[in-house]
Amino acid sequence: MKLKTTCEDTGEGALEGADTTTSTYAAGTSAAIARDMEIVWQTPANPPRRDDYIFRDGRRHVRPYYFEFISHVKDRWAGKTIVDLFAAEFKGRPYDYYVQAVKCGRIKVDDQNVSVSYRVKTSHKISHFLHRHEPPVMAWDVSILHEDEDVLTICKPASIPVHPCGQYRKNTVLGILEAEHDLAPLFPIHRLDRLVSGLLILARNASKADAFRREIEGGLVQKQYVAKVVGIFPEGQQVVNANVSYDHREGRSTFEVNSGSSGSMLKGKASCTKFTTITTNGTHSLVLCEPVTGRTHQIRVHLQYTGHPIANDMLYLSESVASRSTQGTRASRAATAGLSKSLASDNGIQDRFEVFPEDFINDPMCTHCPSLAPNGYEGHEEGLWLHCVKYSGPGWTYECPYPDWAILDSSILH
């Protein structure tokens, strides 16, 4: 459907990068927009549906939709004009866009249209209404491994986040399970990074989720992952005790160890991982990883500490990865850019149907249209060679099959 409007929009939510931002589905839109085009937006009463997804070139896309991001003014924003605030804090769009977005009512203050020279105060609520394009993910199915009245376990494909976060809402494990299997609500009981695959356990009710939480916090749950690492990993169990410190701005972790001579306090959180070689072919090794603690990127950074990082993890394989602050993107996405390849040809993923721009609303205000993916997400991502295979606790065990990459040619068994 072709829409007519007098305003220009960049599509992606400008408020998305703020720490205190909350996202809500739009409950309405401005009179300025309504005069020029008919907009159909979604509310929490509209769960993800099967036809929300479009499959092309081995990737799962989300049909673009209208959305409203909401945030409250931070202290450092107070006194700035509404346009200067957006231009300074959310630099992914040109200044002129924000001028037009304010003029047409797509950016509001306390649900009211304001002038471009309006100065915000800390008590204000600001909102940005837009045509949202979610990043694509790999088109693999989210396969169900076990299902009963209290627990669901699935094999999570790499590249799909577990729950809504950042730019992802429908292209998540929870969104896909609701759309394709009518499974909701679900409560994930542990984390898996977006680029990590494998076993994911979800409780089907709050009481079961709370029971899992108590067992995990009580140290009663054992976790096992497999990783494909560089080189010949040492024989015997290797135990790494190195503090882990996560930098939210850079999107990566670093390790710290006490040298015993400086006497300085370590800043990171105490972390421990046990590693055991499963097999090696002289070039790569398949390693069983058993994290005792659960820090962000713990296995990845501890393998880097051993000198045997995950063989396709460019974030921890190389020290030359550009920082987010200088490159303008998260380090994790900058790293995986070097791993791009054609999933359709190399991984056997077939397109489910051909898609054309007419398959979704083409908003002429949106700089992402007529593309399905938002700007900057045109390439393919390869999943990390890190896969969760087993979780066990008092009286229960859940497992996931090994991935194809875990087979090493001419391997030497240990």
N, C-alpha and C positions, 0 to 999 in steps of 0.2 A: 504494500500500500504506500503510495507516494504522499508525503505530508508537505504542507506549505507553511512557512513561518518566516518571520522577519528577523529572527535572532540566530546566532551561531553558537554551537555547543561542541565541546571536545569529547563528549561521550563519557569518559571514565570519571568516577567520582572524585572531585577535588579534595573533599574532606577525608578521603580514605587514609591518608598517611598520618593523620594526627593521632597522638596516643590516646586522647580522651574522646575520640570520635565514637559515636554510637550510630548504628545504621538501622533505619526503619523503612519499611515499604511505604511508599507515598500514600497518604490519605487524601490527597487532593493536589491540585496544581493551580497555577496562577491564571487570573482572568486574561492576562496578556497572551498566554499560550493557547488557552481555550478558544480565544477569538479566531485563531488562525488554523488550528488543526484539532482533530479528534484524537485524544490520547487514552489508551487503555493501560492502566497500571495495575500492579499487584499488591495485595495486602497479605498479612499472615494467614488469612483464611484461604489463600490460594497456594496450596503446597506444590512442590515441583511435580511436573507431569512428564510422562514419557515423551510427548511431542515437544517438550521444551528443548530437546537435544537434537543436534544436527551433526552427522558424521561425514567427514571429508578428509582425504589424504591421511588416513590412519589416526585421526584425532577426533575427539569428542568436543564439540562446541556447544555453547548455550545460545539459544535464540535470543538476541538482544531484547532488553525490556526496559521499561521506565522505572526509575528508582530515586529515592531521596536520601541523601546523607545529612545527618544532623550532628552538630557539635555545639558546645558552649564556649564562649570566648575565654581564652586563657589570659592571665595577667599581662603577659608580654604582648598580647594583641591589642589590649585596651588603648584607645586613642587613635588607632590607625583608621584610615578610611576603609570601607568594605572592599574596594578594589585593590588598594595597596596591600591589605592583609592577605588576600588570596594570591596576588602576584608574588609576594615575598615568601609565603609559607608553602605554596603549592606551585612549584616552578615548571611543572610539566605542560603548562598551557601559556599562550601568549597573553600579554597584558590586555590587548584589544578584546580577546575573548571574554575576560572577566567584566570589562566595561559593558559588552553586549548582554552578558548573562544577567547582570544586575538590572540593566535597562528593561529587559523583557520579563523579569520576574522569576528567572530560574534560580537566582540567588536571592534569599530573603533574610530579613532580620526579624525575629519574633513573629514569623509568619506574615510579615508585612512587606510590601514593596518599598524600597528606599532609593534614594538618589546615589549616584556614583561617588559623591563626596561625603556620604554619611559616615560618621565616626562611631565605632562600636565601643561598648562598655562591657565590663566583666559580667554583668548580669544578663547579657543578651544571649539568645539562642540564634545560631546562624544555620541555614540550610541550603543545600544545593540539589536541585532537581535535574536529572539527566537521563540520557539514553545509555544504558549500561551494557557494555560488552565484557563478558568474563573471559579470562585466558583459557585457551584450550588445554586439554589433558590427553593422555594416551587413550585410545579407543578400546582398550581391553575391558572385558566384563568384570564386574565385581562379583566374584563367585562365592556362593555360600557353602561353607564347610560343615557347619553344625547348626541346628536350630531346635530349640525346645521352648517351653513357656517362659523361661527366665533368661536364657542366654542365646546369643547369636554369635557365631564366629565366621569370619570371611577371610578370603585371601585378597588383601589390598594390592591393587596394581601400583607400581611406581608412578609418580607425577601427580597423583590425586590427593589433595589434602583431606584429612579426616572430617573436619567440621568447618563451617563458615569462618573465614578469616581473610583479612586483606581484601583482595579483589575477587575472591572465590566465595560464592554462596550456593549456587545450584550444582556447580562442577565440583562436588565434594562426595565423599563416601556416603554421608548421611543423606544428602540430596538425591543421589542416584538410587540408594536403597528404597527411599520413599517413593520415588517416581516409578521405578521399574519393578519393585516387589511389594509395594504398599506396606513397608515396614517402618513404623513410627509410633511413639517416640522410641529412640534408642540412646543409650548412654555409654559412650566409649570409656573403657576402664583403664586404658593405657594409651600412650602416645606412639605414633609412628610419623617420622618426618615425611614431608610431601614426596621426596624422591626415594624413600625407602619402601620396599614391598614386604608382603608376608602376612603372618597371622595378626588379625585384629579382633579383639574380644569386645563385644558390646552387650551390656545388660539391657533387658527389655522392660525393666521397671526400676524405680528409684531405690527400692529396698535392696534389690540384688546388687545394684551399683554401689550402694553404701557398704554392703558386706564385702565386696571385692576391695573397696578402698581401704577398709580396716585391715584386711590381710596384707595388702601391699605396704601400707604404712607400718605394719607390725613386722615387716621383713620376712613374711611367710611365703612369698611368691618367688619362684626361680624363673629366669628368662634366658632364652637361648636364641642367638642369631648366627647366621653364617655370612662370612665376608670373603670376597676374592681379593687378595692383596698382592702387592708387588714383592717379587723375590721369594726366596726359600725361608719360610718362617721357622724359628728355632723349635727343636723338638721339646717335648715335655710342656707342662702347663706354665705359662708365663703370666705373672700377676702384676698389673700396673696399678700403682697407687700414685696418682698425680692429680693435683687439684685442677678443676676445670672452671674457667671464667668465660662467660658468654657475653659478647658485645652485641647488644640489640641493634645498634646503628649499622655495624658492619655485617651482621647476620652470620657471625662465625665465632667459634670458641678457640681459646688458647689453653695450653696446659702449663702448670707451675709445679716445680718440685723444690723442696727445701735442700739447699746445698750443704747445710750444716755449718757453714762458715760465716755467712753474712748476718745470720740472726734476725733477718727481716721477716715480718709476718706475711704469710701468703694471702693473697686477696681472693683467690678462687675458692670454690666449694670442694670439700674433700670428696674424692671420687675413686672408685675401684672397679676394675674390669679384669676378668680372667680369660686368657686366650689359650686355645689348644689347637695344634695343627691337625687337620683331618687328612689332607693329601696335598701333594705338590707335584708340579711337572718341571720344576727347575726355573721356570719363568714367573709363574704365579703360584700362590698357595691358597687353599681353601681352609679357612680358620673358623673354629667354633668360638663364639664370643659370648661370655656370660657376665653381663653387667650386674654388679652388686648394688651400685647406686644408680640413679636415673637422672643424669644431668643432660642438658641440651648438647647434642652432637658428641656425647661422651665416647661412644665406640669409635667414631671417626677420628677424633683428636687423640685418643689413646693409641690407636693403631699408627697414627703419625708419630707419636712419641717413641714407639718401638722401632721406627725406621722402616716399617712395612705398611704404608697407607693403603687404603682401598684403591685398586688399580685404575678405576675410572673416576675417582673423586678429585676433580681438579681444584676444589676448594682447599683440600688438605694435602694434595699431592705436590703442589708447587707453592713456593713462598712468593711467587711473582704475581699472584692474583691481585688485580687492581682493587683498591678499597672502594666501598660504596660511596664514600664522601667525594672521591675524585672522579668516579665513573658515573654517578647518578643512578645507581641501581644496587639492589642487594647483592652481596658477594656470592650468595648461593646461585643466583640467576646468572651472574657474570661467569661463574665457574662452569656451569653446565652448558653455557653457550658453546664451549669448545667440544662438547660431546654430541652435538646435533647430528642426526642422520635420518634417513628415510625409514620410518617405521613401517610404512606400507609395503616396501620391498624387502627389508631386512628381517622384520619380525612377523610377517605373515598376516598383518591386520588388513582386512578388506573393507572398503567403503560400504556402508549399509545402504546408502542411496546418494545420488548426485544432488547437489544443492545449488541454487541460483539466488541472486540477490532478492528475487521476489518472494523467497521463502520466509522472509522476516521483514518487519517494518523498517523501511529505509528513511531515517530521519535526516533531512538535509542540514540540520543544525549540528549534526554529529560528525566530527572529523574522522571517526573510525569507519563509518559507513562508506561504501557498501561492504567492506570487509567484515567477516564474522569475528575475527580476533581483534583485540585492541592493539593499537600501535605498539610495536616492540615485541610482539609475541608471534611472529610469523614463522620462526624456526621450530624444529622438533627438539625434544629433550629425551635423553636416554636416562633410564632409571639407574640409581646407584647399585653397585654390586654389594648390597647389604640387604639381608632378607631375614625377617623374624620367622623362626621355625617352631618354637615351643614356649608355652607358658604353663607352669604347674604350681599348684598350691595344695592346701590340706584337702585331700580326697578328690582332687580334680586335675585333669591334664587336657590341654588342647594343643593340637599340632597342625602344621601346614606343610604341604609338599615342598621339596627343594625346587628352586627355579632352574631353568635350562642352563643358565650361565655357570651353575655350580659343577658342571661336568668339565673336568680338565683333561685335555688330550694328553696321552702318554704320561698319565700321572703316576707318582710313586706313593703308594699307600704307607701311612705311618701307623 
